[in-house]
Amino acid sequence: MSNKPIVEICVDSLESALAAERGGAHRLELCCDLLEGGLTPSAGLLAMVRQRISIKLHVMIRPRGGDFCYTDDEFQIMQQDVATAKQLRADGVVFGVLDVDGNVDAKRTSQLIELARPLSVTYHRAFDMSCDLLRSLETLMNLRVDRLLTSGGEQTAIEGRGTIKRLVSAGKGRIIVIAGSGIHEENVRRLIEETDVGEIHVGLNGPFSGPMRYRNEKISMGMVKGREYQRFGVLQERVEKLVAAACELEGSRPYDLRENN
């Protein structure tokens, strides 16, 4: 395989998107609420990011946190969000739908794919929550999903690397497997070499202090106490190190994949 994998960075703000592009990311996955694993971003955020970056942009389509078995109303929201992503010039969408028994919901997935085309379609880590990974892979290939994001059914991609290798082999020529979860500059080459995966998905979100000088520490607005004065984002330097490690290069941008979907 090529020693120059595609590096996709997950971002939830304009600042993170710009930092990731400067750092050498080849593609972005845009979402919000990373504490829930990523939800659909606002139309305003999507429009601004699309305006300001030139690399490929894939958009998360996930109406809430929790499981991936959606009500009829939630599915209608997903359909509307796919239409919005197309209207705002995204290059791809990212979603996953399961039925109550943990199978890929083929009917609903097919409906979303049809609505999304000609955009690229990635089935996200709902796959890792499915009851039979190889059967789920076959379903997705039959539906002509472009990409599958997976940790191999484990918490991290390193833990699931054996399964990821089998998925890459089974899907060769029919679907692109993206490895994601727990990937960093110290383990990325090992993962690539042991799985033959050609694309990786990385968060790299880290905390930093906000600019507020006055702080009312008695109040928490969200469910996680103490988050009001802490922000999270992607730093350009971390992306540069990850891309260089993944590609075994000294520079921050080994090659240009702006035309890759």
C-alpha positions in Angstrom: 0.0 0.0 0.0 1.0 3.6 -0.3 2.9 5.1 2.6 0.9 8.3 2.2 -2.5 7.8 3.7 -5.3 10.3 3.7 -5.6 12.1 7.0 -9.2 13.2 7.9 -9.5 15.5 10.9 -12.7 15.8 12.9 -13.5 19.5 13.7 -16.4 21.3 15.4 -15.4 25.0 14.9 -14.2 27.3 12.2 -11.0 27.9 14.1 -10.3 24.1 14.3 -11.1 23.7 10.6 -8.6 26.4 9.6 -5.9 25.0 11.9 -6.4 21.5 10.5 -6.1 22.7 6.9 -2.9 24.7 7.8 -1.5 21.6 9.5 -1.8 19.4 6.4 -5.1 17.6 6.8 -6.4 16.2 3.5 -10.1 16.2 4.5 -12.3 17.4 7.3 -15.3 15.9 9.0 -17.4 18.7 10.4 -19.7 18.2 13.4 -20.7 19.7 16.7 -20.9 18.4 20.3 -17.9 16.1 20.3 -18.8 15.2 23.9 -21.7 13.1 22.3 -19.4 11.7 19.7 -20.3 14.3 17.1 -23.7 15.7 16.0 -24.9 17.6 12.9 -23.3 21.0 12.8 -25.4 24.2 12.3 -26.0 25.5 8.8 -24.2 28.7 9.7 -21.0 26.8 10.8 -21.1 24.6 7.7 -21.5 27.7 5.4 -18.6 29.5 7.1 -16.2 26.5 7.0 -17.1 25.8 3.4 -16.3 29.4 2.5 -13.0 29.5 4.3 -11.4 26.1 3.5 -10.4 24.6 0.2 -9.9 20.9 1.2 -12.7 18.4 1.1 -15.4 18.8 3.7 -17.7 15.9 4.9 -20.6 16.7 7.2 -21.9 14.6 10.1 -25.6 13.8 9.9 -26.6 12.7 13.4 -29.6 14.4 15.1 -28.9 13.4 18.7 -26.5 11.5 20.9 -27.1 7.9 22.1 -27.9 5.0 19.9 -28.4 4.9 16.2 -31.9 3.6 15.9 -34.0 6.6 15.0 -37.7 7.5 15.2 -39.5 8.6 12.0 -39.3 12.2 13.0 -35.5 11.9 13.6 -35.1 10.3 10.3 -36.9 13.2 8.6 -34.5 15.5 10.3 -31.6 13.6 8.9 -33.0 13.8 5.4 -33.4 17.5 5.8 -29.8 17.8 7.1 -28.5 15.9 4.1 -30.3 18.2 1.7 -28.9 21.2 3.6 -25.4 19.8 3.3 -25.8 19.5 -0.4 -27.2 23.0 -0.7 -24.2 24.4 1.2 -21.7 22.6 -1.0 -20.3 19.9 1.2 -18.3 17.2 -0.5 -19.7 14.4 1.5 -22.0 13.3 4.3 -21.4 10.9 7.2 -24.1 8.9 8.9 -25.1 5.6 10.3 -28.5 4.0 11.0 -29.2 0.7 12.8 -32.3 -1.3 13.4 -33.5 -2.5 16.9 -31.5 -5.7 16.5 -28.2 -4.0 15.7 -28.2 -4.6 12.0 -27.5 -1.9 9.4 -30.9 -0.4 8.5 -30.5 -1.1 4.8 -33.8 0.7 3.7 -33.1 3.9 5.5 -29.4 3.9 4.6 -30.4 3.5 1.0 -32.8 6.4 1.2 -30.1 8.7 2.6 -27.6 7.6 0.0 -30.0 8.3 -2.8 -30.8 11.7 -1.3 -27.1 12.5 -0.8 -25.8 11.7 -4.3 -23.6 12.8 -6.0 -21.9 13.6 -2.6 -19.6 11.0 -1.1 -21.1 8.8 1.6 -19.4 7.6 4.7 -21.0 5.2 7.2 -19.7 6.1 10.6 -18.9 4.1 13.7 -22.5 3.1 14.2 -21.0 0.2 12.3 -18.9 -0.7 15.4 -22.2 -1.0 17.4 -23.7 -3.5 14.9 -24.2 -7.1 15.8 -22.1 -8.7 13.0 -19.4 -6.6 11.5 -18.7 -8.7 8.4 -22.4 -9.0 7.6 -22.7 -5.2 8.1 -19.8 -4.6 5.8 -21.4 -6.7 3.1 -24.6 -4.7 3.4 -22.8 -1.5 3.1 -20.9 -2.7 0.0 -24.1 -3.8 -1.6 -25.6 -0.4 -0.9 -22.5 1.2 -2.6 -21.4 3.2 0.4 -18.1 4.9 -0.4 -16.4 4.7 3.0 -16.6 3.0 6.3 -15.3 4.6 9.5 -14.4 1.9 12.1 -12.3 1.0 15.1 -12.8 -2.6 14.4 -15.6 -3.0 16.9 -13.3 -2.0 19.8 -12.8 1.2 21.8 -9.7 2.1 19.8 -8.4 1.3 16.4 -5.2 -0.1 17.8 -7.3 -2.6 19.9 -9.4 -3.4 16.8 -6.5 -3.5 14.3 -6.9 -7.2 13.6 -10.5 -6.8 12.6 -9.7 -3.6 10.7 -7.2 -5.6 8.6 -9.8 -8.2 7.8 -12.3 -5.5 6.8 -9.8 -3.8 4.6 -9.1 -7.1 2.8 -12.8 -8.0 2.5 -13.7 -4.5 1.2 -10.9 -4.0 -1.2 -12.1 -2.5 -4.5 -15.7 -2.1 -3.1 -15.4 0.2 -0.1 -12.7 2.4 1.5 -12.1 1.6 5.2 -11.1 4.5 7.4 -9.6 3.7 10.8 -10.6 5.9 13.6 -10.5 6.3 17.4 -7.5 6.7 19.7 -5.1 7.4 16.9 -2.1 9.7 17.6 1.4 10.4 16.3 3.0 7.7 18.4 0.8 4.8 17.1 -0.4 5.9 13.7 2.4 4.2 11.7 2.0 1.0 13.6 -1.7 1.0 12.8 -1.2 1.7 9.1 1.4 -1.0 8.7 -0.6 -3.6 10.6 -3.9 -3.0 8.9 -3.1 -1.8 5.4 -5.6 0.9 5.9 -5.3 3.9 3.5 -7.2 6.5 5.4 -7.3 7.5 9.0 -9.7 9.7 11.0 -8.4 11.7 14.0 -9.9 14.0 16.5 -6.9 15.8 18.1 -9.2 18.1 20.0 -7.5 19.5 23.1 -8.5 22.0 25.9 -7.4 25.6 26.2 -8.6 28.4 28.4 -11.1 30.9 27.1 -10.5 34.7 27.1 -13.0 35.6 29.9 -11.3 37.6 32.8 -14.4 37.7 34.9 -15.6 34.2 35.9 -18.6 33.1 38.0 -17.3 29.7 39.1 -20.6 29.0 41.1 -22.6 28.2 38.0 -22.4 25.5 35.3 -24.7 26.0 32.3 -24.1 22.5 30.9 -24.2 18.9 32.3 -20.4 18.8 32.7 -19.5 21.0 35.6 -16.6 23.5 35.1 -16.7 23.6 31.3 -17.9 27.2 31.0 -14.4 28.7 30.9 -12.7 25.9 29.0 -12.7 25.5 25.2 -11.6 22.7 23.0 -10.1 22.9 19.6 -7.6 21.5 17.1 -4.1 22.9 17.1 -2.1 23.2 13.8 1.1 21.9 15.4 -0.7 18.6 16.5 -2.0 18.1 12.9 1.4 18.7 11.4 3.0 16.1 13.7 0.3 13.5 13.1 0.4 13.9 9.3 4.2 13.8 9.3 4.1 10.6 11.5 1.5 9.0 9.3 3.4 9.7 6.1 6.9 9.3 7.5 7.8 12.7 6.2 9.5 15.7 7.7 7.2 18.3 6.2 3.6 19.2 7.2 1.9 18.6 3.8 3.4 15.6 1.9 1.1 15.9 -1.1 -2.1 17.5 -2.3 -5.4 15.6 -2.1 -7.8 18.4 -2.7 -9.4 16.5 -5.5 -10.0 13.4 -3.4 -13.5 12.9 -2.2 
